[in-house]
């Protein structure tokens, strides 16, 4: 990526040969090596700051949904060279325009990368890298001319993984949509089928629309392809807009069609149709079908607009002259702004490299294995709990460093209370707390109501708790749920706020540990009021104990 950025930025800076100094014509053999040296110095100096992000990016690309990542810089570089033909070298002696805004953008990118390194969140470093590349473009070409290259730089976003706390929400939502549409197609074919969450029940067989079938592995490549197609398409802007807006619903719909086809094949040929080569082949077939539909849409819009050209003629796929644009690198101008960008990058990288390594704070806590299974309360009748482990596959997806799943019962109560606790030692290494608002629907529960409330706990040192109260339903069953995100002295009800709080505490305190507290009980004949009283009574028994296991 950085090598591609260096080539791209070199070509950009060269096209500005002419600046405010005596310039050498871009792409000529007589170009000064000083500009190339400053550019190379900037790229090399950036490696200490961006190395953490690049390592995380390489690891993300090993996942199927991001395996297209390595192709994106190549496509962006092609678009960059293609756009350079529309931004020819300035005549010798012509002013290049203001370059220093590019240095300011580079400074912003370096600050963002520094923050990402300090809090150990490589997502921030990913995005800082793209901002840094754009800053080099603006520095090399000047602000006004450099802005013409925003499409090729923006395209780099498609190589980045989603932040984990967004990934799970997007993936789960796509699973639900794909499952629902797929089941509708199976029913339309006359096959009896039942959908519970993301599990498709065909009677003899059950198919789980897992994370791998959410459609993300098609969504990102198709969005990237559509973006490149729209940039190179020579037609009305509304054509391009329609193509861009169609990418997401098309990918989701076609993935749902794939799930529907798999359901029909399983019903007729057995579970082998959902596994192995056939399963992978179906995925490729759907991906190619999406591409064909996009081409068909472009052709249809051409016809509606009275454009009778072949579709190939409407795409600017002229590869001629790209070598000449690449050769313009030799004429990079050694401007003051480029030297300033290199020196600024070097200074921040050197300071970061020489700074003492931040040692994560040591957190003392008791493991959930020590959490009491007998909980006395004010009534005199204590709660008795029995724990149960999660299935290995579920525990692996959860990714928690410690968890407790236990059911507590008390004499006289109409139903038990299910307690679920998780704890993560570090939320910056890809681990993320899974919100019940996302996970419970995946188990087939419909969220009928959810809102943050404050619950009073008289007789406890805690006093009161701010938490989420949710009512969930599945068929004739109704459950009441309390949950919140805990740790480092915070109790938060919003998962996005919890993520940003972990980042802030990581920077200020060197701590990103935290976890989830979730309580569930059945709503019986006594209604929600009785279920609320049951959960609040149980909360009063555990609230003062929780900091030992989810430390402040």
Protein Blocks (a to p, Z undefined) as FASTA:
>chain_A
ZZmmmmmmmmmmmmmgoijmdcddehiakbcfklmmmmmmmmmmmmmmmmmmmmmmmmmm
mpmklmmmmmmmmmmmmmmmmmmmmmccddehiaebjfklmmmmmmmmmmmmmmmmmnop
aklmmmmmmmmmmmmmmmmnojklmmmmmmmmmmmmmmpccdfklmmmmmmmmmmmmmmm
mmmmmmmnopacddehjaccehjaccdddfklnommmmmmmmmmmmmmmmmpccdfklmm
mmmmmmmmmmmmmmmmmmmmmmmmmmmnojklmgcjllmmmmmmmmmmmmmmmmmmmmmm
mmmnopabdfklmpccbfghklmmmmmmmmcccdfklmmmmmmmmmmmmmmmmpccdddd
ddddddfklpcfbdcdfkopacddddddddfklmmmnopabdcddddddehiabdcdddd
dddfblknopacddfklmmmmnopacfbdcddddddehianlpacdddddddehjbccdd
ddddeeehiacfbfklmmmmmmmmmmmnopabdcdddddddddfkommlmmmmmmmmmmm
mmmmmmmmmcZZ
